[in-house]
Amino acid sequence: MQFLIYKPTESGYQPAQKWLKDRKDRKLEFEDILHYQKIIVALSETNRIMGEVDLVGGE
């Protein structure tokens, strides 16, 4: 999972890592942690769907 979180996209952008770095010097509140979890779920689902698309495209 860690690879997925920090894996750069084709544009070189790392959304999960950037989100954390933008909040480096502050305490994360409960709502912040919930939001970060949603980011991780979205990245995981995006990765899963892209894998499925790659499988279909390779046939």
Steps between C-alpha positions, in 0.01 A plus 500: 500500500781744576620478140153590376472799731826656390503371142524792261230529238591548136528872569743438788245617757476308829166602654519314832856604572430862403191510722708389799789734421259794478400425860846423632515755779152464641308248702255300291147515633256209481336647189841532332571132562160401361570707190843340456341156526263597219798605288662159558179318406468709184861427402453129569183481294656699218794260496268197500288636216807595296624143541171367367510739205855388423386137500215574259723713280758222479259245360 
